[in-house]
């Protein structure tokens, strides 16, 4: 039986625009090689989670516009349950323009979709209570989101009351939103995820292990730190492991962090060992950076399996349970 994971937060439309080089300069025009629409933000997580084999459901909103319709269609075609997603009348979809150059640099230019704040839909309670995991990010706590921070915290509280594992990725947005909302999300989380830079900035501790231990005093039992080319560190109450990254040619890093998160959640709910979670997450992240674009352009499961095999891992053997 598949494990069921729920995501919280507004869905995002990415406009992928490959160009020759960044930064852009005024009056120095460049030609875009293409402009394509993809499901971005949490959509990256949903796509990879579904491809790995999770049953995934999106709780959130999209705008009543073309972008929203396309994002829902793309996710549904990937096997994501988008039936609970709310489309407020007169709303617009949160949209990000993703400029990517030939050196794998990227920049986001976006806006939150305007619309009335959502009230907690009562059917969502049962959806959450039947889940095996609930995932959200610091972006979901932005005050401009139709899916309000109060709804995020309500959903996390429902999950924790039912002893359902909850996953919170700090992300760069956590530093520009209400800090009390961030602290509350951390306290409600079973697993905390962040880059080395993010967790160091948040805790004011440069040593990743010390930073992770400080986060654990606020609630999470597991802390997963993304360390780029150095791989990742996974910290549990009585141990920690650092898992090396895989060497690949980088084309585009946009969406790779979300994809990494999906692998971590998959590994956790399947009761993988910490080092196995790290190996799978690194393989997903590394496979993702070889792709141009986000959403459905992220790697397929067979590509992730191949990278694991090429580096001495068997994807099927990764499913051993924790002791």
C-alpha positions, 0 to 999 in steps of 0.5 A: 500500500502506498504511503500518502503525503500531503503538501501545504501551500499555494501552488506556483507556475514557473515560466522557464526562460533559458538565456545565454548569461546572467546578470542582465544589463539594461539595453543589452538585449538577449534572446530567450531560447524558449519560454515554457510553463511548468509547475514550480514551488511545491509542484517540484516536490509533488512531481518527484514524490509521485514519481518515487511512488508516494500517493501525494495530495496537494492542499492549497490554492491556484488562481482562476486563470490559465496558469492555474488550470495548466498547473493543475493539469500537469500535476494531475497527469503526474498522478498528484491528487489536486481535487482538494485544491481551492480556486478562489473566484477572481484570484490569480496564480502565484507566478515566477519567471525563472531565468537560467543561463548557460553557466547554470546560474538562475534568478527568480522574478515573481509575485504572489497571486492576488486573491482573498485569504482562504478559510480552512476548508473543513474537508481538509481535516479528514484528508490530513488525518488519513495522511502518512506525512505532511510537508510544507515550507517557509514560503507557505508562511508568506502573508501574501499567500491565499493559503494563510500562515494560520491555515498552515499551522492549523494543518500541522497541529492536526497532524501532530495530534494524530502523531503523523510525521510533519516536515518543514523546509525552512527556505530563504522566505523564512527570514522575511516572514513572521518569525513567530510563525516560523518558530511555531512551524519548527515546533510542530515539525518532526523533520526539519530541512534547510541548507547549511547557509539557512540553518547557520543564519537561523541559529547563528551557529556555523557548525552544522551539527551544533546548529542541528542540535539547537533546532532539535531542542525546539521540537524536530527529532530529525534535522536534514541539512543540504550541503550542496557539493558536499552532500547532506548531513542527517542528524537524529537524537543519538547519531548523525551521518554525512552522506557524500554527493554524486558528481554530475554536470550541473545544468540548472539548480532550480527546483533541486532543493524541492526534489531533494525534500521529496526524496527525504520524505519518501525515505522517512515514511518508508522507514529508510536508514538515515544514510539511505535517506541521504543517498536517495536524496542526494541522487534525486538532487544530483539528477535534478541539477542535470535537467533544465527547468522545473516541474515535469522536467525533473528526473524520472524514477529510472534516471534516479535508479541509474545514478544510484546503481552507477555509484554502487547503490541499489535503489531496491536495496535502499528500502531496508528498514531502520533498526 
